[in-house]
Amino acid sequence: MRKSRKVCNHRRLARLVVMTGVSLFISAGVAFAGVPKDELPVPWEQLVFTGNVFDISSWSATRTLSSVEIVGDSLCMENDIGSSWYSPDGHVNANAHIIFQCGGAWISSPWDYMGVGQQCKHYDAIGDLCGSGWKPRAGTEYYFFLTGISRDYSGGSSEQRTNVVKYEWFGPAGYPPPSCEGPPEIISFTATPSTVPFGKNGLLGAKQDHNVELSWNISNGDRVRLDAATGEYAEQPEGYPVLDGVQLLLEKTNTFTLTAENECTAVGDRPSKSVTVEVEGPPMAGVSLLLRTDYGNAPTT
């Protein structure tokens, strides 16, 4: 029988937009004897730390995070912190953090406060960390840890942390549950124009930044990936509305493959379609991918 746990429904949404100026800290903390090894997607020094008043990148791991699991509508993070960390107000002494991928970078951000001895928080507080509407996705791996007070506090902090624990967000108990109605389908995938004279400027004139537009229509898909035969690729960031096109500045012939994805379909079962754009004339090295919606450019060489 599961031991009952006190669940605090105190919600403080951590809102984050990743933009130019995010600080990257490269000093890794030390783990104390007896504290489990960090389970990280990339080395600690490659994480981008955001949302903190303090620089937590060098804080030592002194306490243990034993497990992470969803219990009802809360995320429970079993830990041995108790009252050992400093509390400025006698009630709150920690922040809960999540490590996730956003725009090609691995981000570490706090998402809520933890009371003294608290083990669980309502998981609805994990939101808007990678743009408006972002939420953890079922079937995706995320990484969690706790620190002393690290955001929005002027009263000081213990400047310590727990080890990092990997957790695969699951449905239907997770948020959000899978909502796909079968495998994704690519209804159409076209290039306009399919042949480009060498040296031709953009479609709308010399000052334009593209000369080819790829367009597609998919169903039952919640994200897409575009691969070029020359090795470049553009992948839609997690949690955004599905793209329906991409603009290219193409200077040599290339073949592009579109893959439609959703969380209910295994990688090997996701459909793909390809189109080839011919550039007539002497070849040049380079193709630049520019997402139609401003999710960030993906220049390639």
Contacts in CASP RR format, 6 or more apart in sequence:
PFRMAT RR
TARGET T0000
AUTHOR 0000-0000-0000
METHOD contacts of the structure
MODEL  1
MRKSRKVCNHRRLARLVVMTGVSLFISAGVAFAGVPKDELPVPWEQLVFT
GNVFDISSWSATRTLSSVEIVGDSLCMENDIGSSWYSPDGHVNANAHIIF
QCGGAWISSPWDYMGVGQQCKHYDAIGDLCGSGWKPRAGTEYYFFLTGIS
RDYSGGSSEQRTNVVKYEWFGPAGYPPPSCEGPPEIISFTATPSTVPFGK
NGLLGAKQDHNVELSWNISNGDRVRLDAATGEYAEQPEGYPVLDGVQLLL
EKTNTFTLTAENECTAVGDRPSKSVTVEVEGPPMAGVSLLLRTDYGNAPT
T
2 71 0 8 1.000
5 71 0 8 1.000
5 74 0 8 1.000
5 76 0 8 1.000
5 119 0 8 1.000
5 120 0 8 1.000
6 118 0 8 1.000
6 119 0 8 1.000
6 120 0 8 1.000
7 71 0 8 1.000
7 73 0 8 1.000
7 74 0 8 1.000
7 120 0 8 1.000
7 121 0 8 1.000
7 122 0 8 1.000
8 115 0 8 1.000
8 118 0 8 1.000
8 120 0 8 1.000
8 121 0 8 1.000
8 122 0 8 1.000
9 122 0 8 1.000
10 112 0 8 1.000
10 113 0 8 1.000
10 121 0 8 1.000
10 122 0 8 1.000
11 112 0 8 1.000
11 122 0 8 1.000
11 124 0 8 1.000
11 125 0 8 1.000
12 112 0 8 1.000
12 113 0 8 1.000
12 125 0 8 1.000
13 125 0 8 1.000
13 127 0 8 1.000
13 128 0 8 1.000
14 51 0 8 1.000
14 109 0 8 1.000
14 110 0 8 1.000
14 111 0 8 1.000
14 112 0 8 1.000
14 125 0 8 1.000
14 127 0 8 1.000
14 128 0 8 1.000
14 129 0 8 1.000
14 151 0 8 1.000
15 127 0 8 1.000
15 128 0 8 1.000
15 129 0 8 1.000
16 50 0 8 1.000
16 51 0 8 1.000
16 107 0 8 1.000
16 109 0 8 1.000
16 128 0 8 1.000
16 129 0 8 1.000
16 130 0 8 1.000
16 131 0 8 1.000
17 131 0 8 1.000
18 48 0 8 1.000
18 50 0 8 1.000
18 102 0 8 1.000
18 103 0 8 1.000
18 105 0 8 1.000
18 107 0 8 1.000
18 130 0 8 1.000
18 131 0 8 1.000
22 48 0 8 1.000
22 50 0 8 1.000
23 48 0 8 1.000
23 49 0 8 1.000
23 50 0 8 1.000
23 55 0 8 1.000
24 48 0 8 1.000
24 49 0 8 1.000
25 45 0 8 1.000
25 47 0 8 1.000
25 49 0 8 1.000
25 55 0 8 1.000
25 56 0 8 1.000
25 57 0 8 1.000
25 58 0 8 1.000
26 45 0 8 1.000
26 57 0 8 1.000
27 45 0 8 1.000
27 57 0 8 1.000
27 58 0 8 1.000
28 43 0 8 1.000
28 44 0 8 1.000
28 45 0 8 1.000
28 57 0 8 1.000
28 58 0 8 1.000
29 44 0 8 1.000
29 57 0 8 1.000
29 58 0 8 1.000
29 59 0 8 1.000
29 60 0 8 1.000
29 61 0 8 1.000
30 60 0 8 1.000
30 61 0 8 1.000
31 37 0 8 1.000
31 38 0 8 1.000
31 60 0 8 1.000
31 61 0 8 1.000
31 163 0 8 1.000
32 60 0 8 1.000
32 61 0 8 1.000
32 62 0 8 1.000
34 64 0 8 1.000
35 61 0 8 1.000
35 62 0 8 1.000
35 63 0 8 1.000
35 64 0 8 1.000
35 162 0 8 1.000
35 163 0 8 1.000
36 64 0 8 1.000
36 65 0 8 1.000
36 163 0 8 1.000
37 163 0 8 1.000
38 44 0 8 1.000
38 61 0 8 1.000
38 145 0 8 1.000
38 163 0 8 1.000
38 164 0 8 1.000
39 143 0 8 1.000
39 163 0 8 1.000
39 164 0 8 1.000
39 165 0 8 1.000
39 166 0 8 1.000
40 47 0 8 1.000
40 99 0 8 1.000
40 143 0 8 1.000
40 164 0 8 1.000
41 99 0 8 1.000
41 101 0 8 1.000
41 106 0 8 1.000
41 141 0 8 1.000
41 143 0 8 1.000
41 166 0 8 1.000
42 106 0 8 1.000
44 57 0 8 1.000
45 57 0 8 1.000
46 106 0 8 1.000
47 57 0 8 1.000
47 99 0 8 1.000
47 106 0 8 1.000
47 107 0 8 1.000
47 108 0 8 1.000
48 105 0 8 1.000
48 106 0 8 1.000
48 107 0 8 1.000
48 108 0 8 1.000
49 55 0 8 1.000
49 56 0 8 1.000
49 57 0 8 1.000
49 108 0 8 1.000
49 109 0 8 1.000
50 107 0 8 1.000
50 108 0 8 1.000
50 109 0 8 1.000
51 109 0 8 1.000
51 110 0 8 1.000
51 151 0 8 1.000
52 110 0 8 1.000
52 150 0 8 1.000
52 151 0 8 1.000
53 150 0 8 1.000
53 151 0 8 1.000
53 152 0 8 1.000
53 153 0 8 1.000
53 154 0 8 1.000
54 149 0 8 1.000
54 150 0 8 1.000
54 151 0 8 1.000
54 157 0 8 1.000
54 159 0 8 1.000
56 108 0 8 1.000
56 147 0 8 1.000
56 150 0 8 1.000
56 159 0 8 1.000
56 161 0 8 1.000
59 147 0 8 1.000
59 148 0 8 1.000
59 159 0 8 1.000
59 160 0 8 1.000
59 161 0 8 1.000
60 160 0 8 1.000
60 161 0 8 1.000
61 160 0 8 1.000
61 161 0 8 1.000
61 162 0 8 1.000
61 163 0 8 1.000
62 160 0 8 1.000
62 161 0 8 1.000
62 162 0 8 1.000
63 79 0 8 1.000
63 80 0 8 1.000
63 81 0 8 1.000
63 84 0 8 1.000
63 85 0 8 1.000
63 146 0 8 1.000
63 160 0 8 1.000
63 161 0 8 1.000
63 162 0 8 1.000
64 79 0 8 1.000
64 80 0 8 1.000
64 162 0 8 1.000
64 163 0 8 1.000
65 77 0 8 1.000
65 78 0 8 1.000
65 79 0 8 1.000
65 144 0 8 1.000
65 145 0 8 1.000
65 146 0 8 1.000
65 162 0 8 1.000
65 163 0 8 1.000
65 164 0 8 1.000
65 165 0 8 1.000
66 78 0 8 1.000
66 79 0 8 1.000
66 80 0 8 1.000
66 165 0 8 1.000
67 76 0 8 1.000
67 77 0 8 1.000
67 78 0 8 1.000
67 165 0 8 1.000
68 75 0 8 1.000
68 76 0 8 1.000
68 77 0 8 1.000
68 78 0 8 1.000
68 144 0 8 1.000
68 165 0 8 1.000
68 167 0 8 1.000
69 75 0 8 1.000
69 76 0 8 1.000
69 167 0 8 1.000
70 76 0 8 1.000
70 123 0 8 1.000
70 169 0 8 1.000
70 170 0 8 1.000
70 173 0 8 1.000
70 174 0 8 1.000
71 120 0 8 1.000
72 173 0 8 1.000
73 122 0 8 1.000
73 123 0 8 1.000
73 124 0 8 1.000
74 120 0 8 1.000
74 121 0 8 1.000
74 122 0 8 1.000
74 123 0 8 1.000
75 96 0 8 1.000
75 120 0 8 1.000
75 121 0 8 1.000
75 122 0 8 1.000
75 123 0 8 1.000
75 126 0 8 1.000
75 144 0 8 1.000
76 119 0 8 1.000
76 120 0 8 1.000
77 96 0 8 1.000
77 119 0 8 1.000
77 120 0 8 1.000
77 121 0 8 1.000
77 144 0 8 1.000
77 146 0 8 1.000
77 165 0 8 1.000
78 119 0 8 1.000
79 119 0 8 1.000
79 146 0 8 1.000
79 162 0 8 1.000
81 93 0 8 1.000
81 94 0 8 1.000
81 114 0 8 1.000
81 117 0 8 1.000
81 146 0 8 1.000
81 162 0 8 1.000
82 93 0 8 1.000
82 116 0 8 1.000
82 117 0 8 1.000
83 93 0 8 1.000
83 116 0 8 1.000
83 117 0 8 1.000
84 158 0 8 1.000
85 93 0 8 1.000
85 94 0 8 1.000
85 148 0 8 1.000
85 157 0 8 1.000
85 158 0 8 1.000
85 160 0 8 1.000
86 93 0 8 1.000
86 148 0 8 1.000
86 149 0 8 1.000
86 156 0 8 1.000
86 157 0 8 1.000
86 158 0 8 1.000
87 93 0 8 1.000
87 115 0 8 1.000
87 116 0 8 1.000
87 149 0 8 1.000
88 149 0 8 1.000
88 153 0 8 1.000
88 155 0 8 1.000
88 156 0 8 1.000
90 116 0 8 1.000
91 115 0 8 1.000
91 116 0 8 1.000
92 113 0 8 1.000
92 114 0 8 1.000
92 115 0 8 1.000
92 116 0 8 1.000
92 149 0 8 1.000
93 114 0 8 1.000
93 115 0 8 1.000
93 116 0 8 1.000
93 117 0 8 1.000
93 148 0 8 1.000
93 149 0 8 1.000
93 158 0 8 1.000
94 113 0 8 1.000
94 114 0 8 1.000
94 115 0 8 1.000
94 118 0 8 1.000
94 146 0 8 1.000
94 147 0 8 1.000
94 148 0 8 1.000
94 149 0 8 1.000
95 110 0 8 1.000
95 111 0 8 1.000
95 112 0 8 1.000
95 113 0 8 1.000
95 114 0 8 1.000
95 146 0 8 1.000
95 147 0 8 1.000
95 148 0 8 1.000
95 149 0 8 1.000
95 150 0 8 1.000
95 151 0 8 1.000
96 110 0 8 1.000
96 111 0 8 1.000
96 112 0 8 1.000
96 113 0 8 1.000
96 114 0 8 1.000
96 121 0 8 1.000
96 144 0 8 1.000
96 146 0 8 1.000
97 108 0 8 1.000
97 109 0 8 1.000
97 110 0 8 1.000
97 111 0 8 1.000
97 144 0 8 1.000
97 145 0 8 1.000
97 146 0 8 1.000
97 147 0 8 1.000
97 150 0 8 1.000
98 108 0 8 1.000
98 109 0 8 1.000
98 111 0 8 1.000
98 126 0 8 1.000
98 129 0 8 1.000
98 136 0 8 1.000
98 142 0 8 1.000
98 143 0 8 1.000
98 144 0 8 1.000
99 106 0 8 1.000
99 107 0 8 1.000
99 108 0 8 1.000
99 142 0 8 1.000
99 143 0 8 1.000
99 144 0 8 1.000
99 145 0 8 1.000
99 164 0 8 1.000
100 106 0 8 1.000
100 107 0 8 1.000
100 109 0 8 1.000
100 129 0 8 1.000
100 130 0 8 1.000
100 136 0 8 1.000
100 142 0 8 1.000
100 143 0 8 1.000
101 107 0 8 1.000
101 238 0 8 1.000
102 129 0 8 1.000
102 130 0 8 1.000
102 131 0 8 1.000
102 134 0 8 1.000
102 237 0 8 1.000
102 238 0 8 1.000
103 130 0 8 1.000
103 237 0 8 1.000
103 295 0 8 1.000
103 296 0 8 1.000
104 235 0 8 1.000
104 237 0 8 1.000
107 129 0 8 1.000
107 130 0 8 1.000
109 129 0 8 1.000
110 147 0 8 1.000
110 150 0 8 1.000
110 151 0 8 1.000
111 125 0 8 1.000
111 126 0 8 1.000
111 127 0 8 1.000
111 129 0 8 1.000
112 121 0 8 1.000
112 125 0 8 1.000
112 126 0 8 1.000
113 149 0 8 1.000
114 121 0 8 1.000
114 146 0 8 1.000
123 136 0 8 1.000
123 174 0 8 1.000
123 175 0 8 1.000
124 175 0 8 1.000
126 135 0 8 1.000
126 136 0 8 1.000
127 133 0 8 1.000
127 134 0 8 1.000
127 135 0 8 1.000
128 134 0 8 1.000
130 237 0 8 1.000
130 238 0 8 1.000
130 239 0 8 1.000
131 240 0 8 1.000
133 239 0 8 1.000
134 238 0 8 1.000
134 239 0 8 1.000
135 175 0 8 1.000
135 176 0 8 1.000
135 239 0 8 1.000
136 142 0 8 1.000
136 169 0 8 1.000
136 174 0 8 1.000
136 175 0 8 1.000
137 169 0 8 1.000
137 176 0 8 1.000
137 238 0 8 1.000
137 239 0 8 1.000
137 263 0 8 1.000
138 169 0 8 1.000
138 170 0 8 1.000
138 171 0 8 1.000
138 172 0 8 1.000
138 174 0 8 1.000
138 175 0 8 1.000
138 176 0 8 1.000
138 177 0 8 1.000
138 178 0 8 1.000
138 263 0 8 1.000
139 168 0 8 1.000
139 169 0 8 1.000
139 170 0 8 1.000
139 171 0 8 1.000
139 263 0 8 1.000
140 168 0 8 1.000
140 169 0 8 1.000
140 238 0 8 1.000
140 263 0 8 1.000
141 166 0 8 1.000
141 167 0 8 1.000
141 168 0 8 1.000
141 169 0 8 1.000
142 166 0 8 1.000
142 167 0 8 1.000
142 168 0 8 1.000
142 169 0 8 1.000
143 164 0 8 1.000
143 165 0 8 1.000
143 166 0 8 1.000
143 167 0 8 1.000
144 164 0 8 1.000
144 165 0 8 1.000
144 167 0 8 1.000
145 161 0 8 1.000
145 162 0 8 1.000
145 163 0 8 1.000
145 164 0 8 1.000
145 165 0 8 1.000
146 161 0 8 1.000
146 162 0 8 1.000
147 157 0 8 1.000
147 160 0 8 1.000
147 161 0 8 1.000
147 162 0 8 1.000
148 157 0 8 1.000
148 158 0 8 1.000
148 159 0 8 1.000
148 160 0 8 1.000
148 161 0 8 1.000
149 155 0 8 1.000
149 156 0 8 1.000
149 157 0 8 1.000
149 158 0 8 1.000
150 157 0 8 1.000
169 175 0 8 1.000
171 177 0 8 1.000
171 178 0 8 1.000
172 178 0 8 1.000
178 263 0 8 1.000
178 264 0 8 1.000
180 220 0 8 1.000
180 221 0 8 1.000
180 222 0 8 1.000
180 262 0 8 1.000
180 263 0 8 1.000
180 264 0 8 1.000
180 265 0 8 1.000
181 220 0 8 1.000
182 220 0 8 1.000
182 262 0 8 1.000
182 264 0 8 1.000
182 265 0 8 1.000
183 220 0 8 1.000
183 262 0 8 1.000
183 264 0 8 1.000
183 265 0 8 1.000
183 269 0 8 1.000
183 270 0 8 1.000
183 271 0 8 1.000
184 218 0 8 1.000
184 219 0 8 1.000
184 220 0 8 1.000
184 221 0 8 1.000
184 260 0 8 1.000
184 261 0 8 1.000
184 262 0 8 1.000
184 265 0 8 1.000
184 270 0 8 1.000
184 271 0 8 1.000
185 218 0 8 1.000
185 219 0 8 1.000
185 220 0 8 1.000
185 260 0 8 1.000
185 271 0 8 1.000
186 216 0 8 1.000
186 217 0 8 1.000
186 218 0 8 1.000
186 258 0 8 1.000
186 260 0 8 1.000
186 271 0 8 1.000
186 272 0 8 1.000
186 273 0 8 1.000
187 216 0 8 1.000
187 217 0 8 1.000
187 218 0 8 1.000
187 219 0 8 1.000
188 215 0 8 1.000
188 216 0 8 1.000
188 217 0 8 1.000
189 214 0 8 1.000
189 215 0 8 1.000
189 216 0 8 1.000
189 258 0 8 1.000
189 273 0 8 1.000
189 274 0 8 1.000
189 275 0 8 1.000
190 214 0 8 1.000
190 215 0 8 1.000
190 216 0 8 1.000
190 275 0 8 1.000
191 212 0 8 1.000
191 213 0 8 1.000
191 214 0 8 1.000
191 256 0 8 1.000
191 275 0 8 1.000
191 276 0 8 1.000
191 277 0 8 1.000
192 212 0 8 1.000
192 213 0 8 1.000
192 214 0 8 1.000
192 215 0 8 1.000
193 212 0 8 1.000
193 277 0 8 1.000
194 275 0 8 1.000
194 276 0 8 1.000
194 277 0 8 1.000
194 278 0 8 1.000
195 277 0 8 1.000
195 278 0 8 1.000
195 279 0 8 1.000
195 280 0 8 1.000
196 211 0 8 1.000
196 212 0 8 1.000
196 250 0 8 1.000
196 277 0 8 1.000
196 278 0 8 1.000
196 279 0 8 1.000
196 280 0 8 1.000
197 279 0 8 1.000
197 280 0 8 1.000
197 281 0 8 1.000
198 251 0 8 1.000
198 279 0 8 1.000
198 280 0 8 1.000
198 281 0 8 1.000
198 282 0 8 1.000
198 284 0 8 1.000
199 251 0 8 1.000
200 211 0 8 1.000
201 207 0 8 1.000
201 208 0 8 1.000
201 211 0 8 1.000
202 208 0 8 1.000
202 209 0 8 1.000
202 210 0 8 1.000
202 211 0 8 1.000
202 249 0 8 1.000
203 210 0 8 1.000
203 211 0 8 1.000
203 213 0 8 1.000
209 247 0 8 1.000
209 249 0 8 1.000
209 288 0 8 1.000
209 290 0 8 1.000
210 247 0 8 1.000
210 248 0 8 1.000
210 249 0 8 1.000
210 290 0 8 1.000
211 248 0 8 1.000
211 249 0 8 1.000
211 250 0 8 1.000
212 247 0 8 1.000
212 248 0 8 1.000
212 249 0 8 1.000
212 250 0 8 1.000
212 277 0 8 1.000
213 245 0 8 1.000
213 246 0 8 1.000
213 247 0 8 1.000
213 248 0 8 1.000
214 226 0 8 1.000
214 245 0 8 1.000
214 246 0 8 1.000
214 247 0 8 1.000
214 248 0 8 1.000
214 256 0 8 1.000
214 258 0 8 1.000
214 275 0 8 1.000
215 244 0 8 1.000
215 245 0 8 1.000
216 224 0 8 1.000
216 244 0 8 1.000
216 245 0 8 1.000
216 258 0 8 1.000
216 273 0 8 1.000
217 244 0 8 1.000
218 224 0 8 1.000
218 242 0 8 1.000
218 260 0 8 1.000
220 260 0 8 1.000
220 262 0 8 1.000
221 242 0 8 1.000
221 260 0 8 1.000
221 261 0 8 1.000
221 262 0 8 1.000
222 239 0 8 1.000
222 242 0 8 1.000
222 261 0 8 1.000
222 262 0 8 1.000
222 263 0 8 1.000
223 235 0 8 1.000
223 236 0 8 1.000
223 238 0 8 1.000
223 239 0 8 1.000
223 240 0 8 1.000
223 242 0 8 1.000
223 261 0 8 1.000
223 262 0 8 1.000
224 236 0 8 1.000
224 242 0 8 1.000
224 243 0 8 1.000
224 258 0 8 1.000
224 259 0 8 1.000
224 260 0 8 1.000
224 261 0 8 1.000
225 233 0 8 1.000
225 234 0 8 1.000
225 235 0 8 1.000
225 236 0 8 1.000
225 258 0 8 1.000
225 259 0 8 1.000
225 261 0 8 1.000
226 233 0 8 1.000
226 234 0 8 1.000
226 235 0 8 1.000
226 246 0 8 1.000
226 256 0 8 1.000
226 257 0 8 1.000
226 258 0 8 1.000
226 259 0 8 1.000
226 289 0 8 1.000
227 233 0 8 1.000
227 256 0 8 1.000
227 257 0 8 1.000
227 259 0 8 1.000
228 254 0 8 1.000
228 255 0 8 1.000
228 256 0 8 1.000
228 257 0 8 1.000
228 287 0 8 1.000
228 289 0 8 1.000
228 300 0 8 1.000
229 254 0 8 1.000
229 255 0 8 1.000
229 256 0 8 1.000
229 257 0 8 1.000
230 254 0 8 1.000
230 287 0 8 1.000
230 300 0 8 1.000
231 300 0 8 1.000
232 287 0 8 1.000
232 289 0 8 1.000
232 298 0 8 1.000
232 300 0 8 1.000
233 298 0 8 1.000
234 246 0 8 1.000
234 289 0 8 1.000
234 291 0 8 1.000
234 298 0 8 1.000
236 242 0 8 1.000
236 243 0 8 1.000
236 291 0 8 1.000
236 295 0 8 1.000
237 295 0 8 1.000
240 293 0 8 1.000
240 295 0 8 1.000
241 293 0 8 1.000
243 291 0 8 1.000
243 292 0 8 1.000
243 293 0 8 1.000
243 295 0 8 1.000
244 292 0 8 1.000
245 291 0 8 1.000
245 292 0 8 1.000
246 289 0 8 1.000
246 290 0 8 1.000
246 291 0 8 1.000
246 292 0 8 1.000
247 290 0 8 1.000
247 291 0 8 1.000
247 292 0 8 1.000
248 277 0 8 1.000
248 287 0 8 1.000
248 288 0 8 1.000
248 289 0 8 1.000
248 290 0 8 1.000
249 287 0 8 1.000
249 288 0 8 1.000
249 290 0 8 1.000
250 277 0 8 1.000
250 279 0 8 1.000
250 287 0 8 1.000
251 279 0 8 1.000
251 283 0 8 1.000
251 284 0 8 1.000
251 285 0 8 1.000
251 286 0 8 1.000
251 287 0 8 1.000
252 279 0 8 1.000
252 283 0 8 1.000
252 284 0 8 1.000
252 285 0 8 1.000
252 286 0 8 1.000
252 287 0 8 1.000
253 276 0 8 1.000
253 277 0 8 1.000
253 278 0 8 1.000
253 279 0 8 1.000
253 283 0 8 1.000
254 276 0 8 1.000
254 277 0 8 1.000
254 287 0 8 1.000
255 274 0 8 1.000
255 275 0 8 1.000
255 276 0 8 1.000
255 277 0 8 1.000
256 274 0 8 1.000
256 275 0 8 1.000
256 276 0 8 1.000
256 277 0 8 1.000
257 272 0 8 1.000
257 273 0 8 1.000
257 274 0 8 1.000
258 272 0 8 1.000
258 273 0 8 1.000
258 274 0 8 1.000
258 275 0 8 1.000
259 270 0 8 1.000
259 271 0 8 1.000
259 272 0 8 1.000
260 270 0 8 1.000
260 271 0 8 1.000
260 272 0 8 1.000
261 270 0 8 1.000
285 301 0 8 1.000
286 300 0 8 1.000
286 301 0 8 1.000
287 300 0 8 1.000
288 297 0 8 1.000
288 298 0 8 1.000
288 299 0 8 1.000
288 300 0 8 1.000
289 297 0 8 1.000
289 298 0 8 1.000
289 299 0 8 1.000
289 300 0 8 1.000
290 297 0 8 1.000
290 298 0 8 1.000
291 297 0 8 1.000
291 298 0 8 1.000
END
